[in-house]
């Protein structure tokens, strides 16, 4: 879809950033994000988060 020239022109005209990625590149990007978030939230207590969300 995003390799279609008309779609690319519409995105550009609308000011949307666009980066067409291959399947493997996309998987790698999401894995990096997953790893980062997993490390970021590793020390958090899920029950405390749930309680804080209720407030």
C-alpha positions, -999 to 999 in steps of 0.1 A, spaced: 0 0 0 26 25 10 48 17 -20 20 31 -42 30 64 -57 -4 80 -53 -5 71 -16 30 84 -11 20 117 -28 -11 120 -5 10 114 26 36 140 15 9 165 7 -7 160 41 26 165 58 28 129 71 62 114 77 67 82 58 92 54 60 86 22 41 101 -7 60 106 -43 52 92 -71 73 125 -80 90 133 -43 96 99 -38 112 103 -69 135 137 -57 146 123 -22 154 95 -37 175 118 -61 193 141 -32 203 111 -13 216 98 -43 235 132 -49 251 135 -13 261 100 -12 277 105 -45 294 137 -31 310 120 2 319 91 -15 336 110 -44 352 111 -29 387 75 -19 388 49 -37 409 19 -45 388 -5 -43 418 8 -8 427 3 3 391 -32 -10 391 -40 8 424 -25 41 410 -46 38 379 -78 37 401 -70 71 416 
